[in-house]
Amino acid sequence: MVLADLPGDDIILCQITSQFSKDIYAIEITSSDFIVGSLPIISNIRPTRIFTADKNIIIRRNGTLKATITAKVSKILVDLLK
């Protein structure tokens, strides 16, 4: 999940995985959580797994999540950083 598209070649991302996690902060997403596009199976957004990458490694865009999901991710991130 793209958290921020920074100037230059960097992008801040949050992990999305299809693997089950005991992470209490994980947010389950299904096809119905997308405005456009989808993922092939139920997956989890892991707000505790943030990383920076070069934009050039991004191969494709799978879709756009609904505002309710991005708001949940943002709230968790803000709460964790307080």
Residue pairs with C-beta under 8 A, 6 or more apart in sequence:
1 13
1 14
1 15
1 16
1 45
1 65
1 70
1 73
2 11
2 12
2 13
3 12
3 13
3 14
3 50
3 73
3 77
4 11
4 12
5 11
5 55
6 12
9 54
9 55
9 56
10 52
10 53
10 54
10 55
11 52
11 53
11 54
11 55
11 58
12 50
12 51
12 52
13 50
13 51
13 52
13 53
14 45
14 46
14 47
14 49
14 50
14 73
15 45
15 46
15 49
15 50
15 51
16 29
16 39
16 43
16 44
16 45
16 46
17 43
17 44
17 46
18 39
18 41
18 42
18 43
18 44
19 44
20 44
21 44
21 46
23 44
23 46
23 48
25 46
25 47
25 48
25 76
25 80
26 44
26 45
26 46
26 47
27 44
27 45
27 47
27 69
27 72
27 73
27 76
28 42
28 43
28 44
29 39
29 42
29 43
29 44
29 45
29 65
29 69
30 42
31 38
31 39
33 65
33 66
33 68
33 69
34 63
34 64
34 65
34 66
35 63
35 64
35 65
35 66
36 63
36 64
37 61
37 62
37 63
37 64
38 62
38 63
39 62
39 63
45 69
45 73
47 73
47 76
47 77
47 80
48 80
50 77
